[in-house]
Amino acid sequence: MKSLKIRQATVADVVSLSRLIRHTIRVSNAKDYDQKSIDMLCAIFEPEPVAERIENELILLCFADANLVGTVGLRGEYLRSLFVEPAYQGQGFGKVLTVRIEEEARQKAIPEMMLHSSLTAREFYAALGYEFVELQSYPEGPFVLMRKPLQ
Ligand SMILES: CC(C)(COP(=O)(O)OP(=O)(O)OC[C@H]1O[C@@H](n2cnc3c(N)ncnc32)[C@H](O)[C@@H]1OP(=O)(O)O)[C@@H](O)C(=O)NCCC(=O)NCCS
């Protein structure tokens, strides 16, 4: 893996973070969701709602050689919005971000990590120890509720 830096997002990151997430949705999630779902998901991550998220939850950014390559969030007991830039997928960045946000949750004494996985990511989360809870239906499409006890 290239040189790695993880830091908390600030409002100065809104535009680059929004761009990373929407690009990743269009490239990586398009095989599992129809165009209407992809457009709805991208709308959730326009700059304005991303700015609101930065104000209201912990969002971490991962940089490799100064390039923004991934992000993950924590709100309550929910791991949220994990995305790795398509060109950097399969190199361990998603795992590093997941392990890091689990550490943040442990420090907050959260006993169990919950998440809504995309259909695209469910095998990734299963490989990291997350158990299937149930398939849930949203206007944006189906997502998989998953859980992992944090010891
Ligand atoms: C899901 C995602 C975050 C994974 O990030 P990544 O950097 O590509 O994953 P990593 O390289 O860290 O993989 C970690 C492990 O999971 C495994 N893995 C990754 N993707 C996998 C998949 N689709 N199926 C099975 N295993 C997978 C890897 O083989 C690796 O195993 P290892 O530790 O034994 O080598 C990334 O593919 C992504 O952004 N996907 C699109 C956006 C998305 O759906 N995000 C989730 C929103 S809920």
The ligand as an SDF file (V2000), in Angstrom:
LIG
                    3D

 48 50  0  0  0  0  0  0  0  0999 V2000
  -16.8580   -1.8440   -0.7470 C   0  0  0  0  0  0  0  0  0  0  0  0
  -15.5590   -1.0470   -0.8610 C   0  0  0  0  0  0  0  0  0  0  0  0
  -15.6040    0.1140    0.1140 C   0  0  0  0  0  0  0  0  0  0  0  0
  -14.3840   -1.9730   -0.5210 C   0  0  0  0  0  0  0  0  0  0  0  0
  -13.1800   -1.2150   -0.5140 O   0  0  0  0  0  0  0  0  0  0  0  0
  -11.8190   -1.8360   -1.0720 P   0  0  0  0  0  0  0  0  0  0  0  0
  -10.7340   -0.8680   -0.7610 O   0  0  0  0  0  0  0  0  0  0  0  0
  -12.0010   -2.1860   -2.5110 O   0  0  0  0  0  0  0  0  0  0  0  0
  -11.6900   -3.1760   -0.2260 O   0  0  0  0  0  0  0  0  0  0  0  0
  -10.3250   -3.8130    0.3550 P   0  0  0  0  0  0  0  0  0  0  0  0
   -9.3010   -3.8100   -0.7240 O   0  0  0  0  0  0  0  0  0  0  0  0
   -9.9810   -3.1230    1.6290 O   0  0  0  0  0  0  0  0  0  0  0  0
  -10.7950   -5.2930    0.6880 O   0  0  0  0  0  0  0  0  0  0  0  0
  -10.7420   -5.8410    2.0060 C   0  0  0  0  0  0  0  0  0  0  0  0
  -11.0530   -7.3030    1.9520 C   0  0  0  0  0  0  0  0  0  0  0  0
  -12.3980   -7.5090    1.4620 O   0  0  0  0  0  0  0  0  0  0  0  0
  -12.3540   -8.3260    0.2990 C   0  0  0  0  0  0  0  0  0  0  0  0
  -13.3170   -7.7920   -0.6620 N   0  0  0  0  0  0  0  0  0  0  0  0
  -13.3710   -6.5470   -1.1520 C   0  0  0  0  0  0  0  0  0  0  0  0
  -14.4120   -6.4180   -1.9950 N   0  0  0  0  0  0  0  0  0  0  0  0
  -15.0020   -7.6260   -2.0260 C   0  0  0  0  0  0  0  0  0  0  0  0
  -16.1350   -8.1580   -2.6880 C   0  0  0  0  0  0  0  0  0  0  0  0
  -16.8850   -7.3960   -3.5240 N   0  0  0  0  0  0  0  0  0  0  0  0
  -16.4520   -9.4620   -2.4990 N   0  0  0  0  0  0  0  0  0  0  0  0
  -15.7250  -10.2220   -1.6690 C   0  0  0  0  0  0  0  0  0  0  0  0
  -14.6450   -9.7810   -0.9800 N   0  0  0  0  0  0  0  0  0  0  0  0
  -14.2970   -8.5020   -1.1640 C   0  0  0  0  0  0  0  0  0  0  0  0
  -10.9490   -8.2120   -0.2340 C   0  0  0  0  0  0  0  0  0  0  0  0
  -10.6040   -9.3590   -0.9660 O   0  0  0  0  0  0  0  0  0  0  0  0
  -10.1310   -8.0590    1.0050 C   0  0  0  0  0  0  0  0  0  0  0  0
   -9.8560   -9.3260    1.5940 O   0  0  0  0  0  0  0  0  0  0  0  0
   -8.4060   -9.6140    2.2570 P   0  0  0  0  0  0  0  0  0  0  0  0
   -8.2730   -8.6630    3.4240 O   0  0  0  0  0  0  0  0  0  0  0  0
   -8.5040  -11.0450    2.6540 O   0  0  0  0  0  0  0  0  0  0  0  0
   -7.4120   -9.3420    1.1860 O   0  0  0  0  0  0  0  0  0  0  0  0
  -15.3550   -0.4880   -2.2790 C   0  0  0  0  0  0  0  0  0  0  0  0
  -15.3340   -1.5600   -3.1810 O   0  0  0  0  0  0  0  0  0  0  0  0
  -16.4060    0.5100   -2.7320 C   0  0  0  0  0  0  0  0  0  0  0  0
  -16.2460    1.7070   -2.5340 O   0  0  0  0  0  0  0  0  0  0  0  0
  -17.5000    0.0230   -3.3560 N   0  0  0  0  0  0  0  0  0  0  0  0
  -18.5280    0.8730   -3.9410 C   0  0  0  0  0  0  0  0  0  0  0  0
  -19.2430    1.7250   -2.9170 C   0  0  0  0  0  0  0  0  0  0  0  0
  -20.0530    0.9310   -1.9310 C   0  0  0  0  0  0  0  0  0  0  0  0
  -20.8970    0.1140   -2.2980 O   0  0  0  0  0  0  0  0  0  0  0  0
  -19.8010    1.2240   -0.6620 N   0  0  0  0  0  0  0  0  0  0  0  0
  -20.5300    0.6700    0.4290 C   0  0  0  0  0  0  0  0  0  0  0  0
  -21.6840    1.5500    0.7250 C   0  0  0  0  0  0  0  0  0  0  0  0
  -22.6580    0.8070    2.0250 S   0  0  0  0  0  0  0  0  0  0  0  0
  1  2  1  0
  2  3  1  0
  2  4  1  0
  2 36  1  0
  4  5  1  0
  5  6  1  0
  6  7  2  0
  6  8  1  0
  6  9  1  0
  9 10  1  0
 10 11  2  0
 10 12  1  0
 10 13  1  0
 13 14  1  0
 14 15  1  0
 15 16  1  0
 15 30  1  0
 16 17  1  0
 17 18  1  0
 17 28  1  0
 18 19  1  0
 18 27  1  0
 19 20  2  0
 20 21  1  0
 21 22  1  0
 21 27  2  0
 22 23  1  0
 22 24  2  0
 24 25  1  0
 25 26  2  0
 26 27  1  0
 28 29  1  0
 28 30  1  0
 30 31  1  0
 31 32  1  0
 32 33  2  0
 32 34  1  0
 32 35  1  0
 36 37  1  0
 36 38  1  0
 38 39  2  0
 38 40  1  0
 40 41  1  0
 41 42  1  0
 42 43  1  0
 43 44  2  0
 43 45  1  0
 45 46  1  0
 46 47  1  0
 47 48  1  0
M  END
$$$$
